[in-house]
Each structure stands twice: as C-alpha cells, then as structure tokens.
C-alpha cells in the first residue's frame, strides 16, 4: 500500500489514503514507506491521520513521536538517533478507554494497558475529532 497526503497551510492536516501515492514536505520518504508498510500489514484501508507531535513521558519530558491514527488502530512511532523508525506503542481503538483533553494543545489517549500523552498546536481539538 502507498500513502498520500492532503495539506493545508504551514501546519498541514495530513490525511492519508493507503491507495494513492504520498507526497508531503513533513514526512521523509522513509517515514512514508514505514507508515505505508505498517498500515498495510494490518490489512487496513481508507484514510490515515498522521502528525509529528510531542509525547510527554512520565518525567514530563517532551519527546518527538509520529502519531498515526487509522480506521482501527493508533501507533506512536519513535525515530532513534540513527533515524530508524520504531513503534513504541500500538493500540486498537476497541482498547481505547478514554480520550482526555483539558487544553487545546494537549490530549491523553488512555488505553487498557498504557497511555499516550501528546502535545501539539491545536491537537486538543483536532485529534478527538479523528478518533
């Protein structure tokens, strides 16, 4: 599966389809291939929401993560020092217990076994609409 993007303005709302070629100034070719392969191996089709966000860890340290939301799953992907992508968290939407936000720029996705706490401009409005 190949992925495509639709962008609007400087901070793109990046919506992806697993059937159309992807082009985006916000993702490298390697990231695009990684996401396409990841979503494709799950047998999912349709649009996928993708955005670089800041993930807040247990020590309140902000770490960059690529957040991918498909029709059935959410992935938090880390890029290590050598540039290799690695899935840090993966959850099925059935296991999503709560989407919590009390700030326009911050959202917590609370799953049965873990939490993804993310921060990005406007994410508190945008992500709950997607999920």
TORKOL-4160 file (C-alpha; in steps of 0.2 Angstrom, whole numbers, padded with zeros to 4 digits, m for minus):
131
<pt num="1" X="0000" Y="0000" Z="0000"/>
<pt num="2" X="0006" Y="0018" Z="m0004"/>
<pt num="3" X="0000" Y="0033" Z="0006"/>
<pt num="4" X="m0005" Y="0051" Z="0000"/>
<pt num="5" X="m0007" Y="0067" Z="0009"/>
<pt num="6" X="m0018" Y="0082" Z="0008"/>
<pt num="7" X="m0011" Y="0098" Z="0016"/>
<pt num="8" X="m0017" Y="0115" Z="0020"/>
<pt num="9" X="m0006" Y="0129" Z="0025"/>
<pt num="10" X="0010" Y="0129" Z="0036"/>
<pt num="11" X="0004" Y="0116" Z="0048"/>
<pt num="12" X="m0004" Y="0103" Z="0037"/>
<pt num="13" X="m0019" Y="0092" Z="0042"/>
<pt num="14" X="m0011" Y="0077" Z="0035"/>
<pt num="15" X="m0024" Y="0064" Z="0030"/>
<pt num="16" X="m0018" Y="0049" Z="0021"/>
<pt num="17" X="m0025" Y="0036" Z="0010"/>
<pt num="18" X="m0017" Y="0018" Z="0008"/>
<pt num="19" X="m0021" Y="0018" Z="m0010"/>
<pt num="20" X="m0014" Y="0034" Z="m0018"/>
<pt num="21" X="0005" Y="0039" Z="m0019"/>
<pt num="22" X="0010" Y="0050" Z="m0005"/>
<pt num="23" X="0020" Y="0067" Z="m0005"/>
<pt num="24" X="0022" Y="0078" Z="0010"/>
<pt num="25" X="0036" Y="0090" Z="0015"/>
<pt num="26" X="0033" Y="0085" Z="0033"/>
<pt num="27" X="0037" Y="0067" Z="0031"/>
<pt num="28" X="0053" Y="0059" Z="0024"/>
<pt num="29" X="0052" Y="0045" Z="0010"/>
<pt num="30" X="0057" Y="0033" Z="0023"/>
<pt num="31" X="0044" Y="0038" Z="0035"/>
<pt num="32" X="0031" Y="0037" Z="0021"/>
<pt num="33" X="0036" Y="0019" Z="0017"/>
<pt num="34" X="0037" Y="0014" Z="0035"/>
<pt num="35" X="0019" Y="0020" Z="0038"/>
<pt num="36" X="0013" Y="0013" Z="0022"/>
<pt num="37" X="0020" Y="m0004" Z="0026"/>
<pt num="38" X="0014" Y="m0003" Z="0044"/>
<pt num="39" X="m0004" Y="0001" Z="0040"/>
<pt num="40" X="m0004" Y="m0011" Z="0025"/>
<pt num="41" X="0002" Y="m0026" Z="0036"/>
<pt num="42" X="m0014" Y="m0023" Z="0047"/>
<pt num="43" X="m0025" Y="m0025" Z="0032"/>
<pt num="44" X="m0032" Y="m0008" Z="0034"/>
<pt num="45" X="m0039" Y="0003" Z="0020"/>
<pt num="46" X="m0046" Y="0020" Z="0020"/>
<pt num="47" X="m0039" Y="0037" Z="0027"/>
<pt num="48" X="m0025" Y="0038" Z="0040"/>
<pt num="49" X="m0021" Y="0053" Z="0050"/>
<pt num="50" X="m0003" Y="0056" Z="0053"/>
<pt num="51" X="0006" Y="0070" Z="0063"/>
<pt num="52" X="0023" Y="0073" Z="0071"/>
<pt num="53" X="0018" Y="0078" Z="0090"/>
<pt num="54" X="0027" Y="0080" Z="0106"/>
<pt num="55" X="0024" Y="0065" Z="0118"/>
<pt num="56" X="0026" Y="0069" Z="0136"/>
<pt num="57" X="0034" Y="0055" Z="0146"/>
<pt num="58" X="0032" Y="0050" Z="0165"/>
<pt num="59" X="0046" Y="0063" Z="0169"/>
<pt num="60" X="0037" Y="0077" Z="0160"/>
<pt num="61" X="0050" Y="0077" Z="0146"/>
<pt num="62" X="0044" Y="0081" Z="0129"/>
<pt num="63" X="0049" Y="0068" Z="0116"/>
<pt num="64" X="0045" Y="0068" Z="0097"/>
<pt num="65" X="0033" Y="0055" Z="0091"/>
<pt num="66" X="0025" Y="0051" Z="0074"/>
<pt num="67" X="0006" Y="0048" Z="0079"/>
<pt num="68" X="m0003" Y="0038" Z="0066"/>
<pt num="69" X="m0022" Y="0035" Z="0068"/>
<pt num="70" X="m0030" Y="0023" Z="0056"/>
<pt num="71" X="m0048" Y="0016" Z="0055"/>
<pt num="72" X="m0045" Y="0004" Z="0069"/>
<pt num="73" X="m0028" Y="0007" Z="0077"/>
<pt num="74" X="m0016" Y="0021" Z="0084"/>
<pt num="75" X="0003" Y="0020" Z="0083"/>
<pt num="76" X="0016" Y="0030" Z="0092"/>
<pt num="77" X="0032" Y="0029" Z="0082"/>
<pt num="78" X="0049" Y="0035" Z="0088"/>
<pt num="79" X="0064" Y="0039" Z="0077"/>
<pt num="80" X="0080" Y="0034" Z="0085"/>
<pt num="81" X="0097" Y="0043" Z="0084"/>
<pt num="82" X="0101" Y="0034" Z="0068"/>
<pt num="83" X="0085" Y="0039" Z="0060"/>
<pt num="84" X="0077" Y="0021" Z="0061"/>
<pt num="85" X="0058" Y="0021" Z="0065"/>
<pt num="86" X="0052" Y="0010" Z="0079"/>
<pt num="87" X="0034" Y="0008" Z="0085"/>
<pt num="88" X="0034" Y="0012" Z="0104"/>
<pt num="89" X="0015" Y="0010" Z="0107"/>
<pt num="90" X="0001" Y="0002" Z="0097"/>
<pt num="91" X="m0017" Y="0001" Z="0102"/>
<pt num="92" X="m0033" Y="m0005" Z="0094"/>
<pt num="93" X="m0047" Y="0008" Z="0095"/>
<pt num="94" X="m0058" Y="m0005" Z="0105"/>
<pt num="95" X="m0045" Y="m0004" Z="0119"/>
<pt num="96" X="m0045" Y="0015" Z="0119"/>
<pt num="97" X="m0054" Y="0018" Z="0136"/>
<pt num="98" X="m0053" Y="0037" Z="0136"/>
<pt num="99" X="m0048" Y="0052" Z="0126"/>
<pt num="100" X="m0045" Y="0066" Z="0138"/>
<pt num="101" X="m0041" Y="0084" Z="0135"/>
<pt num="102" X="m0042" Y="0100" Z="0146"/>
<pt num="103" X="m0030" Y="0110" Z="0135"/>
<pt num="104" X="m0032" Y="0115" Z="0116"/>
<pt num="105" X="m0014" Y="0109" Z="0114"/>
<pt num="106" X="m0014" Y="0093" Z="0124"/>
<pt num="107" X="m0023" Y="0076" Z="0123"/>
<pt num="108" X="m0021" Y="0060" Z="0133"/>
<pt num="109" X="m0026" Y="0044" Z="0124"/>
<pt num="110" X="m0029" Y="0031" Z="0138"/>
<pt num="111" X="m0029" Y="0013" Z="0133"/>
<pt num="112" X="m0032" Y="m0003" Z="0143"/>
<pt num="113" X="m0013" Y="m0006" Z="0146"/>
<pt num="114" X="m0005" Y="0011" Z="0143"/>
<pt num="115" X="m0007" Y="0030" Z="0140"/>
<pt num="116" X="m0001" Y="0041" Z="0125"/>
<pt num="117" X="0000" Y="0059" Z="0131"/>
<pt num="118" X="0003" Y="0071" Z="0116"/>
<pt num="119" X="0006" Y="0089" Z="0114"/>
<pt num="120" X="0005" Y="0100" Z="0098"/>
<pt num="121" X="m0003" Y="0116" Z="0092"/>
<pt num="122" X="m0022" Y="0113" Z="0091"/>
<pt num="123" X="m0021" Y="0094" Z="0095"/>
<pt num="124" X="m0034" Y="0095" Z="0108"/>
<pt num="125" X="m0047" Y="0100" Z="0095"/>
<pt num="126" X="m0041" Y="0090" Z="0080"/>
<pt num="127" X="m0037" Y="0073" Z="0087"/>
<pt num="128" X="m0053" Y="0070" Z="0097"/>
<pt num="129" X="m0062" Y="0073" Z="0080"/>
<pt num="130" X="m0052" Y="0060" Z="0071"/>
<pt num="131" X="m0053" Y="0046" Z="0085"/>
